[in-house]
Amino acid sequence: TDMALRAFTAPLQFKNCDLFGSGSLSIPMTQIVYTKPWVIESRARTRVESPKVRNRRLQKKYNGTQKKPRLSEAAQRVGEELVKTCADLGIDEISSYDRNGFSRGARKEAFEIALSCHGFLFR
């Protein structure tokens, strides 16, 4: 039986397989490189804008109008109205203006400028 099996497999010449016990394993050892078949890439050009274009777009939002003035402009108007009210009540000067330890922001600075323009707040 062993002889018949060898006679049967001799013409087939299995070189890469040791299935029947004849021959040695002769698989060429090469480095297999795997590639990713489905790679999703982002767009080549993303939106890049210059700082000038961004500034112009943001100024539309931050510049005030008559109906919706900027908050610093509104604070200046409040300061002017306070000066008018003080003048009507006979108040000539303010003894102190306390910011409660907070730094001067744009609104407070606009309010203080309106007071100091009319001589109520000495800077």
C-alpha positions in Angstrom: 0.0 0.0 0.0 2.8 2.4 0.8 4.5 1.5 -2.5 1.2 2.1 -4.4 0.8 5.4 -2.7 4.3 6.5 -3.7 3.8 5.3 -7.2 0.5 7.3 -7.4 2.0 10.6 -6.0 5.3 10.5 -7.8 4.0 12.0 -11.1 2.1 14.7 -9.1 5.2 16.0 -7.4 3.9 17.9 -4.4 6.7 20.2 -3.7 5.0 22.7 -1.4 3.0 20.2 0.7 4.1 17.5 3.1 0.7 15.9 3.0 1.8 12.4 2.0 5.2 12.4 3.9 7.3 12.8 0.8 9.4 15.8 0.1 10.2 18.7 2.4 8.3 21.9 2.9 9.7 24.4 0.5 7.6 27.5 0.8 9.6 30.6 -0.1 9.8 32.9 2.9 8.9 36.3 1.7 7.7 39.3 3.7 4.0 39.8 3.3 3.0 43.4 3.1 -0.6 44.1 4.1 -2.3 47.2 2.7 -5.5 48.7 3.8 -8.0 48.2 1.0 -10.5 50.8 2.2 -8.8 54.0 3.3 -11.1 57.0 3.6 -9.3 60.3 3.1 -10.5 63.7 4.0 -10.9 66.5 1.5 -7.8 67.8 -0.1 -8.7 71.4 0.6 -10.2 72.5 3.8 -11.5 76.0 4.3 -8.7 78.4 5.0 -9.5 82.0 5.5 -7.3 84.9 6.1 -7.5 86.9 9.4 -8.7 90.0 7.5 -11.7 88.1 6.0 -12.5 86.6 9.5 -12.3 90.1 11.1 -14.6 91.6 8.5 -17.1 88.9 9.1 -17.0 89.3 12.9 -17.2 93.1 12.7 -20.7 92.7 11.2 -21.6 90.9 14.4 -19.8 93.2 16.9 -20.5 96.6 15.4 -23.7 98.0 16.9 -26.7 99.6 15.2 -29.2 102.2 16.5 -31.7 99.4 17.5 -29.0 97.2 18.9 -26.0 99.3 20.1 -22.8 97.7 21.4 -22.9 97.2 25.1 -20.0 99.7 25.7 -22.0 102.3 23.7 -25.0 101.6 25.9 -22.9 101.9 29.0 -21.7 105.3 27.8 -25.3 106.4 27.3 -26.1 105.2 30.8 -23.3 107.3 32.2 -24.5 110.3 30.3 -28.0 109.8 31.6 -26.6 109.5 35.1 -24.8 112.8 34.7 -28.0 114.5 33.5 -30.0 113.1 36.4 -27.3 114.2 38.8 -27.4 117.7 37.3 -31.2 117.8 37.7 -30.9 116.7 41.4 -28.1 119.3 42.1 -25.3 116.8 42.6 -22.0 118.3 41.4 -19.5 115.6 42.0 -19.2 111.9 43.0 -17.1 111.1 46.0 -16.0 107.6 44.9 -16.7 105.1 42.2 -16.2 101.5 43.4 -15.7 98.7 40.9 -15.8 96.1 43.7 -12.3 94.9 42.9 -13.1 94.1 39.3 -10.8 95.2 36.5 -12.0 97.8 34.1 -13.6 96.2 31.1 -14.9 97.9 28.0 -18.3 98.6 29.5 -17.0 100.0 32.8 -14.4 102.0 30.9 -17.1 103.5 28.7 -19.2 104.3 31.7 -16.2 106.0 33.5 -15.3 108.0 30.4 -18.8 109.4 30.2 -18.7 110.4 33.9 -15.2 111.9 33.7 -16.0 113.9 30.5 -18.6 115.9 32.6 -16.3 116.3 35.6 -18.0 113.9 37.9 -15.2 111.3 38.1 -11.6 112.5 38.5 -9.2 110.1 36.8 
